[in-house]
Amino acid sequence: MNITFCVVATSDRLDRFLADQLAISRTQAGRLIADKRVTARGKALRASVVLERGVEVTVALPDEQPPRSYAPSHAVLNFVYEDEHLAVLDKPAGLVVHPGPGHWDDTLVNVLVGRGTELSRGSTEGRPGIVHRLDRDTSGLLVVAKSDLAHRRLASAIERRQVQRVYAALVWGHLRKSPVDIEAPIARHPKERKRMTVAQGGRHAVTHAALVARFAHSDLLRIRLGTGRTHQIRVHLAHVGCPVVGDREYSFGGSRRVTPSARVEAERLEALAPRQLLHAASLSFAHPVTGVPLTLTSEWPADSRPALAAAAGDANLLAQLKPLHYLGFFASDE
């Protein structure tokens, strides 16, 4: 099975690019390259080649890679918008977006197939309908393309920064200033291949963060993406000293960062966080076929509401059906 990627920006070495795109280790990427399975313009590429914008890279995967069909799966999904061209769903935490190692038949794609949803072929084989992704344990709004036309236009709109994706994040500590633009290159971690890190020579990345509410040991932030790198928000917030509460990979100490006199409260907050408290709360874009402006929102999910209430020290939040509205999140201009 062949997979083709189009390089949309100047990238780093081929092996790093491939590891990022296929979500595999750099060693595995290197093996594909050594076996001459990675080509561009009909010629096999070397691991050290630096890719240029617009180049199409084709990977010939071994036979043991995923099948061309997708096993149907079943789960309850909440759709906030749907027509014959696209669908926008409120993805629950814990659901992987597309098939990959360890998750060939229990992903969002499998659930959509089981639902009978028509999906575009996608720009990458193995990811039908998937225009953009959310991490497994990040909840919130995700757009899925049903037609190839909608997919191409949505992907182009994302590349041109015409799709506004806004996230709510509960983070440890306090932003030094608000709003703030976090601009730092992101690359795959040199030793832990499933993690990303800020590193010189990484891919350009920009995150815009603004304070919504300040609590004793944490901030509720409104995050807007300037670029869309893997784990970008989590990596950037950790980089500026405000890692996402509940993030097991980028917490850098979590509750242990809090002064000992307040450690009990911080540990209670951490215990109430079932996963990283990051939620895709707003999605705005022009419909790719009709041109009609769409602005869709999603409230703070129920599984994370006890943690938000504990952080705020406000039990009323548990009774609020719309805690983000209650805290003024959607009224913010940043």
DRENDO-1510 file (C-alpha; in Angstrom, 1 decimal, always signed):
<recs>
REC; n; res; u; v; w
REC; 1; MET; +0.0; +0.0; +0.0 .
REC; 2; ASN; +1.3; +3.4; -1.0 .
REC; 3; ILE; +0.8; +6.6; +1.0 .
REC; 4; THR; +1.7; +10.0; -0.5 .
REC; 5; PHE; +2.4; +13.2; +1.5 .
REC; 6; CYS; +2.7; +16.7; +0.1 .
REC; 7; VAL; +5.2; +18.8; +1.9 .
REC; 8; VAL; +3.3; +22.1; +2.7 .
REC; 9; ALA; +6.2; +23.9; +4.3 .
REC; 10; THR; +10.0; +23.6; +4.5 .
REC; 11; SER; +10.7; +20.6; +6.7 .
REC; 12; ASP; +13.6; +19.0; +8.4 .
REC; 13; ARG; +15.3; +15.7; +7.5 .
REC; 14; LEU; +13.3; +13.1; +5.7 .
REC; 15; ASP; +13.4; +10.5; +8.6 .
REC; 16; ARG; +12.0; +13.1; +11.1 .
REC; 17; PHE; +9.3; +14.2; +8.7 .
REC; 18; LEU; +8.3; +10.6; +8.0 .
REC; 19; ALA; +8.3; +9.7; +11.7 .
REC; 20; ASP; +6.0; +12.6; +12.4 .
REC; 21; GLN; +3.6; +12.0; +9.5 .
REC; 22; LEU; +3.2; +8.2; +10.1 .
REC; 23; ALA; +3.4; +8.5; +14.0 .
REC; 24; ILE; +6.2; +5.9; +14.1 .
REC; 25; SER; +9.7; +5.9; +15.6 .
REC; 26; ARG; +12.6; +7.5; +13.7 .
REC; 27; THR; +14.2; +4.0; +13.6 .
REC; 28; GLN; +11.1; +2.6; +11.9 .
REC; 29; ALA; +11.2; +5.5; +9.5 .
REC; 30; GLY; +14.8; +4.9; +8.8 .
REC; 31; ARG; +14.1; +1.3; +8.0 .
REC; 32; LEU; +11.5; +2.3; +5.4 .
REC; 33; ILE; +14.0; +4.7; +3.8 .
REC; 34; ALA; +16.9; +2.1; +3.9 .
REC; 35; ASP; +14.6; -0.4; +2.1 .
REC; 36; LYS; +14.1; +2.2; -0.6 .
REC; 37; ARG; +10.4; +2.4; +0.1 .
REC; 38; VAL; +10.4; +6.2; +0.3 .
REC; 39; THR; +10.5; +8.1; -3.1 .
REC; 40; ALA; +10.0; +11.5; -4.6 .
REC; 41; ARG; +9.7; +12.1; -8.4 .
REC; 42; GLY; +10.4; +8.4; -8.9 .
REC; 43; LYS; +13.7; +8.3; -7.1 .
REC; 44; ALA; +14.5; +6.7; -3.7 .
REC; 45; LEU; +15.4; +9.3; -1.0 .
REC; 46; ARG; +18.1; +9.3; +1.6 .
REC; 47; ALA; +17.3; +9.9; +5.3 .
REC; 48; SER; +19.3; +13.1; +5.4 .
REC; 49; VAL; +17.6; +14.8; +2.5 .
REC; 50; VAL; +15.9; +18.1; +3.5 .
REC; 51; LEU; +12.4; +18.3; +1.9 .
REC; 52; GLU; +11.3; +21.3; -0.1 .
REC; 53; ARG; +7.8; +22.8; -0.1 .
REC; 54; GLY; +5.5; +21.2; -2.7 .
REC; 55; VAL; +7.4; +17.9; -3.0 .
REC; 56; GLU; +5.3; +14.8; -3.0 .
REC; 57; VAL; +6.8; +12.0; -0.9 .
REC; 58; THR; +5.5; +8.5; -1.5 .
REC; 59; VAL; +5.9; +5.6; +1.0 .
REC; 60; ALA; +5.4; +2.0; -0.1 .
REC; 61; LEU; +4.3; +0.3; +3.1 .
REC; 62; PRO; +5.0; -3.4; +3.8 .
REC; 63; ASP; +2.1; -5.9; +3.4 .
REC; 64; GLU; +1.6; -6.1; +7.1 .
REC; 65; GLN; +0.3; -2.5; +7.2 .
REC; 66; PRO; -3.4; -1.7; +7.6 .
REC; 67; PRO; -6.0; -3.1; +5.2 .
REC; 68; ARG; -7.8; -0.9; +2.7 .
REC; 69; SER; -11.1; -1.4; +4.3 .
REC; 70; TYR; -12.1; -0.4; +7.8 .
REC; 71; ALA; -13.8; -2.6; +10.4 .
REC; 72; PRO; -17.0; -1.0; +11.6 .
REC; 73; SER; -17.2; +0.0; +15.2 .
REC; 74; HIS; -20.0; +1.4; +17.3 .
REC; 75; ALA; -20.1; +4.2; +19.8 .
REC; 76; VAL; -22.4; +7.2; +20.6 .
REC; 77; LEU; -21.2; +10.4; +18.9 .
REC; 78; ASN; -22.6; +13.9; +19.4 .
REC; 79; PHE; -22.8; +15.8; +16.1 .
REC; 80; VAL; -23.2; +19.5; +16.3 .
REC; 81; TYR; -23.6; +20.1; +12.6 .
REC; 82; GLU; -24.0; +17.8; +9.6 .
REC; 83; ASP; -25.0; +18.0; +5.9 .
REC; 84; GLU; -24.1; +16.1; +2.7 .
REC; 85; HIS; -20.7; +17.7; +2.5 .
REC; 86; LEU; -19.3; +17.6; +6.1 .
REC; 87; ALA; -20.0; +16.8; +9.7 .
REC; 88; VAL; -18.7; +18.4; +12.9 .
REC; 89; LEU; -18.8; +16.2; +16.0 .
REC; 90; ASP; -18.0; +16.7; +19.6 .
REC; 91; LYS; -15.3; +14.1; +20.1 .
REC; 92; PRO; -15.2; +12.5; +23.5 .
REC; 93; ALA; -11.8; +12.0; +25.3 .
REC; 94; GLY; -10.3; +8.6; +24.8 .
REC; 95; LEU; -11.3; +8.2; +21.2 .
REC; 96; VAL; -8.4; +7.9; +18.7 .
REC; 97; VAL; -9.2; +9.7; +15.4 .
REC; 98; HIS; -7.8; +7.4; +12.8 .
REC; 99; PRO; -6.4; +3.8; +12.5 .
REC; 100; GLY; -2.8; +3.3; +13.5 .
REC; 101; PRO; -0.6; +0.9; +15.4 .
REC; 102; GLY; -2.5; -0.5; +18.4 .
REC; 103; HIS; -5.8; +1.0; +17.1 .
REC; 104; TRP; -6.8; -0.5; +13.8 .
REC; 105; ASP; -10.5; -1.1; +14.5 .
REC; 106; ASP; -11.7; +1.1; +17.4 .
REC; 107; THR; -11.1; +4.7; +16.1 .
REC; 108; LEU; -13.4; +7.5; +15.1 .
REC; 109; VAL; -13.0; +6.4; +11.4 .
REC; 110; ASN; -14.2; +2.9; +12.4 .
REC; 111; VAL; -17.2; +4.4; +14.3 .
REC; 112; LEU; -18.1; +6.6; +11.3 .
REC; 113; VAL; -17.9; +3.6; +9.0 .
REC; 114; GLY; -20.2; +1.6; +11.4 .
REC; 115; ARG; -22.6; +4.6; +11.4 .
REC; 116; GLY; -22.7; +4.5; +7.6 .
REC; 117; THR; -21.3; +8.0; +7.2 .
REC; 118; GLU; -19.9; +8.7; +3.7 .
REC; 119; LEU; -16.3; +9.8; +4.0 .
REC; 120; SER; -13.9; +11.5; +1.5 .
REC; 121; ARG; -10.9; +9.5; +0.4 .
REC; 122; GLY; -8.7; +11.9; +2.3 .
REC; 123; SER; -5.3; +13.4; +1.4 .
REC; 124; THR; -3.6; +10.5; +3.2 .
REC; 125; GLU; -4.6; +6.9; +2.7 .
REC; 126; GLY; -5.8; +5.4; +6.0 .
REC; 127; ARG; -7.4; +8.6; +7.1 .
REC; 128; PRO; -10.7; +8.9; +5.1 .
REC; 129; GLY; -12.6; +12.1; +6.0 .
REC; 130; ILE; -10.0; +13.3; +8.5 .
REC; 131; VAL; -9.2; +17.0; +7.8 .
REC; 132; HIS; -7.5; +17.7; +11.1 .
REC; 133; ARG; -6.9; +15.7; +14.3 .
REC; 134; LEU; -7.3; +15.9; +18.0 .
REC; 135; ASP; -5.1; +13.9; +20.5 .
REC; 136; ARG; -6.8; +10.8; +21.9 .
REC; 137; ASP; -7.4; +12.4; +25.3 .
REC; 138; THR; -8.3; +15.9; +24.0 .
REC; 139; SER; -12.1; +16.4; +23.7 .
REC; 140; GLY; -14.1; +18.8; +21.5 .
REC; 141; LEU; -15.0; +19.9; +18.0 .
REC; 142; LEU; -13.7; +18.0; +15.0 .
REC; 143; VAL; -14.7; +18.5; +11.4 .
REC; 144; VAL; -15.0; +15.5; +9.0 .
REC; 145; ALA; -15.2; +15.7; +5.2 .
REC; 146; LYS; -17.8; +13.6; +3.4 .
REC; 147; SER; -16.7; +14.5; -0.1 .
REC; 148; ASP; -13.4; +15.0; -1.8 .
REC; 149; LEU; -14.3; +18.5; -2.8 .
REC; 150; ALA; -15.1; +19.5; +0.8 .
REC; 151; HIS; -11.9; +17.8; +2.0 .
REC; 152; ARG; -9.7; +19.7; -0.5 .
REC; 153; ARG; -11.3; +23.0; +0.3 .
REC; 154; LEU; -11.2; +22.5; +4.1 .
REC; 155; ALA; -7.6; +21.4; +4.0 .
REC; 156; SER; -6.7; +24.5; +1.9 .
REC; 157; ALA; -8.6; +26.8; +4.3 .
REC; 158; ILE; -6.7; +25.3; +7.3 .
REC; 159; GLU; -3.4; +25.8; +5.5 .
REC; 160; ARG; -4.3; +29.5; +4.8 .
REC; 161; ARG; -5.3; +30.0; +8.4 .
REC; 162; GLN; -9.0; +30.5; +7.5 .
REC; 163; VAL; -10.3; +28.0; +10.0 .
REC; 164; GLN; -10.2; +29.3; +13.6 .
REC; 165; ARG; -9.8; +26.6; +16.2 .
REC; 166; VAL; -10.1; +27.8; +19.8 .
REC; 167; TYR; -9.4; +25.6; +22.8 .
REC; 168; ALA; -10.1; +25.8; +26.5 .
REC; 169; ALA; -7.2; +24.7; +28.7 .
REC; 170; LEU; -6.8; +24.5; +32.5 .
REC; 171; VAL; -3.1; +24.9; +33.2 .
REC; 172; TRP; -0.8; +24.9; +36.2 .
REC; 173; GLY; +0.5; +28.2; +37.4 .
REC; 174; HIS; -0.2; +31.7; +35.9 .
REC; 175; LEU; +0.6; +33.3; +32.6 .
REC; 176; ARG; +3.1; +36.1; +33.1 .
REC; 177; LYS; +1.2; +38.3; +30.7 .
REC; 178; SER; -2.0; +38.0; +28.7 .
REC; 179; PRO; -2.6; +37.8; +25.8 .
REC; 180; VAL; +0.7; +36.1; +24.7 .
REC; 181; ASP; +1.9; +34.7; +21.4 .
REC; 182; ILE; +4.0; +31.6; +22.0 .
REC; 183; GLU; +6.4; +31.1; +19.1 .
REC; 184; ALA; +8.8; +28.2; +19.4 .
REC; 185; PRO; +9.8; +25.4; +16.9 .
REC; 186; ILE; +8.5; +21.9; +17.6 .
REC; 187; ALA; +10.3; +18.6; +16.8 .
REC; 188; ARG; +10.0; +15.0; +17.8 .
REC; 189; HIS; +11.8; +14.2; +21.0 .
REC; 190; PRO; +15.2; +12.7; +20.2 .
REC; 191; LYS; +14.9; +9.9; +22.8 .
REC; 192; GLU; +11.1; +9.5; +23.4 .
REC; 193; ARG; +9.6; +9.2; +19.9 .
REC; 194; LYS; +6.0; +9.4; +21.0 .
REC; 195; ARG; +6.6; +12.9; +22.5 .
REC; 196; MET; +7.3; +16.2; +21.0 .
REC; 197; THR; +9.6; +19.0; +22.3 .
REC; 198; VAL; +10.6; +22.6; +21.6 .
REC; 199; ALA; +13.9; +22.3; +19.7 .
REC; 200; GLN; +16.0; +24.4; +17.4 .
REC; 201; GLY; +15.5; +23.3; +13.9 .
REC; 202; GLY; +12.0; +22.0; +14.6 .
REC; 203; ARG; +8.9; +23.0; +12.6 .
REC; 204; HIS; +7.7; +26.6; +13.0 .
REC; 205; ALA; +4.8; +26.7; +15.5 .
REC; 206; VAL; +2.7; +29.6; +16.9 .
REC; 207; THR; +0.1; +29.4; +19.7 .
REC; 208; HIS; -2.0; +32.4; +20.9 .
REC; 209; ALA; -3.0; +32.2; +24.6 .
REC; 210; ALA; -5.2; +34.5; +26.7 .
REC; 211; LEU; -6.4; +34.5; +30.3 .
REC; 212; VAL; -10.1; +33.8; +30.9 .
REC; 213; ALA; -10.1; +33.2; +34.7 .
REC; 214; ARG; -7.3; +33.1; +37.3 .
REC; 215; PHE; -7.6; +30.6; +40.2 .
REC; 216; ALA; -5.4; +30.0; +43.2 .
REC; 217; HIS; -3.0; +27.5; +41.5 .
REC; 218; SER; -4.1; +27.5; +37.9 .
REC; 219; ASP; -5.4; +29.5; +35.0 .
REC; 220; LEU; -8.3; +28.8; +32.6 .
REC; 221; LEU; -6.9; +29.9; +29.2 .
REC; 222; ARG; -8.4; +30.6; +25.7 .
REC; 223; ILE; -6.0; +29.1; +23.2 .
REC; 224; ARG; -6.0; +29.9; +19.4 .
REC; 225; LEU; -3.9; +27.9; +17.0 .
REC; 226; GLY; -1.6; +29.8; +14.6 .
REC; 227; THR; -0.2; +26.5; +13.3 .
REC; 228; GLY; -1.2; +22.9; +13.8 .
REC; 229; ARG; +1.7; +20.8; +14.9 .
REC; 230; THR; +1.5; +17.5; +16.8 .
REC; 231; HIS; +0.8; +18.1; +20.5 .
REC; 232; GLN; +1.4; +21.8; +19.9 .
REC; 233; ILE; -0.7; +23.3; +22.6 .
REC; 234; ARG; +0.5; +21.0; +25.3 .
REC; 235; VAL; +4.2; +21.4; +24.3 .
REC; 236; HIS; +4.0; +25.2; +24.1 .
REC; 237; LEU; +2.1; +25.7; +27.4 .
REC; 238; ALA; +4.7; +23.5; +29.1 .
REC; 239; HIS; +7.4; +25.5; +27.5 .
REC; 240; VAL; +6.2; +28.7; +29.1 .
REC; 241; GLY; +5.8; +27.1; +32.5 .
REC; 242; CYS; +2.1; +26.4; +32.4 .
REC; 243; PRO; +1.5; +22.8; +31.5 .
REC; 244; VAL; -2.0; +21.5; +31.1 .
REC; 245; VAL; -3.5; +20.0; +34.3 .
REC; 246; GLY; -3.8; +16.2; +34.0 .
REC; 247; ASP; -1.3; +15.9; +31.1 .
REC; 248; ARG; +0.7; +12.8; +31.9 .
REC; 249; GLU; +3.4; +13.5; +29.3 .
REC; 250; TYR; +4.1; +17.2; +29.6 .
REC; 251; SER; +3.1; +18.0; +33.2 .
REC; 252; PHE; +6.7; +18.6; +34.4 .
REC; 253; GLY; +5.8; +17.9; +38.0 .
REC; 254; GLY; +2.1; +18.7; +38.0 .
REC; 255; SER; +0.9; +19.3; +41.6 .
REC; 256; ARG; +4.5; +19.0; +42.8 .
REC; 257; ARG; +5.1; +22.4; +41.3 .
REC; 258; VAL; +2.8; +24.0; +43.8 .
REC; 259; THR; +4.3; +25.4; +47.1 .
REC; 260; PRO; +4.2; +22.7; +49.9 .
REC; 261; SER; +1.7; +24.7; +52.0 .
REC; 262; ALA; -0.9; +24.4; +49.2 .
REC; 263; ARG; +0.1; +20.9; +48.0 .
REC; 264; VAL; -3.0; +19.2; +49.4 .
REC; 265; GLU; -5.3; +21.4; +47.3 .
REC; 266; ALA; -3.2; +20.9; +44.2 .
REC; 267; GLU; -3.1; +17.1; +44.7 .
REC; 268; ARG; -6.9; +17.1; +45.0 .
REC; 269; LEU; -7.2; +19.0; +41.8 .
REC; 270; GLU; -4.8; +16.6; +40.0 .
REC; 271; ALA; -6.7; +13.6; +41.3 .
REC; 272; LEU; -9.9; +15.0; +39.8 .
REC; 273; ALA; -8.4; +15.4; +36.4 .
REC; 274; PRO; -9.3; +12.2; +34.4 .
REC; 275; ARG; -7.0; +13.2; +31.6 .
REC; 276; GLN; -5.4; +16.4; +30.1 .
REC; 277; LEU; -7.8; +19.2; +30.6 .
REC; 278; LEU; -7.7; +20.5; +27.0 .
REC; 279; HIS; -11.0; +21.0; +25.1 .
REC; 280; ALA; -11.6; +22.1; +21.5 .
REC; 281; ALA; -14.4; +24.6; +22.4 .
REC; 282; SER; -14.9; +26.6; +19.2 .
REC; 283; LEU; -14.6; +26.1; +15.5 .
REC; 284; SER; -15.3; +28.8; +12.9 .
REC; 285; PHE; -14.9; +28.6; +9.1 .
REC; 286; ALA; -16.7; +29.2; +5.9 .
REC; 287; HIS; -18.6; +26.2; +4.6 .
REC; 288; PRO; -16.4; +24.7; +1.8 .
REC; 289; VAL; -19.2; +24.4; -0.7 .
REC; 290; THR; -21.9; +26.9; +0.2 .
REC; 291; GLY; -19.6; +29.6; +1.6 .
REC; 292; VAL; -22.0; +30.1; +4.6 .
REC; 293; PRO; -20.0; +31.2; +7.8 .
REC; 294; LEU; -20.2; +28.5; +10.5 .
REC; 295; THR; -19.4; +29.1; +14.1 .
REC; 296; LEU; -19.8; +26.1; +16.4 .
REC; 297; THR; -19.2; +25.8; +20.1 .
REC; 298; SER; -18.8; +23.0; +22.7 .
REC; 299; GLU; -19.1; +23.4; +26.4 .
REC; 300; TRP; -16.6; +22.1; +29.0 .
REC; 301; PRO; -17.2; +18.3; +29.2 .
REC; 302; ALA; -18.9; +16.7; +32.1 .
REC; 303; ASP; -15.9; +14.4; +32.9 .
REC; 304; SER; -13.7; +17.4; +33.7 .
REC; 305; ARG; -16.3; +19.6; +35.5 .
REC; 306; PRO; -15.3; +18.5; +39.0 .
REC; 307; ALA; -11.7; +19.4; +38.3 .
REC; 308; LEU; -12.7; +22.9; +37.0 .
REC; 309; ALA; -14.9; +23.5; +40.1 .
REC; 310; ALA; -12.1; +22.4; +42.4 .
REC; 311; ALA; -9.6; +24.7; +40.6 .
REC; 312; ALA; -12.0; +27.6; +40.9 .
REC; 313; GLY; -13.0; +26.9; +44.4 .
REC; 314; ASP; -16.6; +27.4; +43.3 .
REC; 315; ALA; -19.0; +24.5; +43.9 .
REC; 316; ASN; -21.6; +26.4; +41.8 .
REC; 317; LEU; -19.7; +25.3; +38.7 .
REC; 318; LEU; -20.8; +21.7; +39.3 .
REC; 319; ALA; -24.4; +22.9; +38.8 .
REC; 320; GLN; -23.7; +25.0; +35.8 .
REC; 321; LEU; -24.9; +23.5; +32.5 .
REC; 322; LYS; -22.6; +25.9; +30.7 .
REC; 323; PRO; -19.5; +26.5; +32.8 .
REC; 324; LEU; -17.5; +28.1; +30.0 .
REC; 325; HIS; -20.3; +30.6; +29.4 .
REC; 326; TYR; -20.5; +31.2; +33.2 .
REC; 327; LEU; -16.8; +32.0; +33.3 .
REC; 328; GLY; -17.0; +34.3; +30.2 .
REC; 329; PHE; -14.9; +32.1; +28.0 .
REC; 330; PHE; -17.0; +32.7; +24.8 .
REC; 331; ALA; -17.2; +36.4; +25.5 .
REC; 332; SER; -13.4; +36.9; +25.2 .
REC; 333; ASP; -12.0; +38.6; +22.2 .
REC; 334; GLU; -8.7; +36.8; +22.4 .
</recs>
